[in-house]
Amino acid sequence: MNKFFATLAQERHSVRAYKPIPVEDEKMTYIMECVRLSPSAVNRQPWKFYLLSSPQARTGIQRCYDRPWFQQAPVYVLCCADHEASWHRPCDGKDHADIDVAIATEHLCLAAAECGLGTCWVCNFDAALCRELFRLPASLEPVAIVPVGYPAEETPKPRQRKTLDEIMERL
Ligand SMILES: Cc1cc2nc3c(=O)[nH]c(=O)nc-3n(C[C@H](O)[C@H](O)[C@H](O)COP(=O)(O)O)c2cc1C
């Protein structure tokens, strides 16, 4: 069996140290094309992605998540959910925007890993400040920030994960 996906899933890990070199535009375009192809509930594609690489934008996003390692990234993707465009399940009104954006965001991280780039999901940021600094429309919720850059660290330690027996049950 071709283990391509397992290899990529192993390759992707949270990178918290970046080299001070830019990411090629072609690579960002390839990554965002992989994001664009993500599935979403009822194909609503309720998302918007801001690529932040200008000095002003970088300074702004760094204020939203004030960590030394985070500042090293040459580019950030601000992943937003559009709650007006998303599918709400009729039987109970459940909003699927977060799920859709999460899938697209992981496409981003996996595609970046394929390109030899590091990423890290960041959700522990100041969302209110982010809305204000980037003047997000009311329907857009900033869900995650993903720094993207060339890793400046050694290969990752083995994944610490629950076993299959712990997370899976055959019925
Ligand atoms: C939804 C989500 C939110 C996360 N938020 C943060 C964060 O704010 N800061 C951070 O350093 N890592 C964050 N992470 C990274 C996790 O800590 C990391 O994925 C987890 O420890 C597993 O490690 P790995 O990504 O290297 O496999 C987040 C991950 C996910 C999926």
The ligand as an ORCA input file, in Angstrom:
! r2SCAN-3c Opt
* xyz 0 1
  C      -7.277     23.981     17.183
  C      -5.833     24.078     17.612
  C      -5.403     25.180     18.324
  C      -4.046     25.314     18.674
  N      -3.620     26.470     19.275
  C      -2.317     26.604     19.576
  C      -1.836     27.827     20.129
  O      -2.569     28.785     20.345
  N      -0.500     27.923     20.396
  C       0.376     26.902     20.128
  O       1.575     27.057     20.376
  N      -0.065     25.723     19.590
  C      -1.374     25.565     19.300
  N      -1.818     24.406     18.723
  C      -0.856     23.319     18.414
  C      -1.034     22.079     19.320
  O      -0.455     22.351     20.567
  C      -0.383     20.885     18.627
  O      -1.020     20.622     17.403
  C      -0.446     19.607     19.481
  O       0.306     19.758     20.668
  C       0.097     18.384     18.726
  O       1.436     18.616     18.289
  P       1.835     18.557     16.757
  O       1.043     19.615     16.031
  O       3.307     18.846     16.724
  O       1.499     17.196     16.217
  C      -3.149     24.265     18.362
  C      -3.603     23.159     17.648
  C      -4.913     23.063     17.255
  C      -5.348     21.880     16.416
*
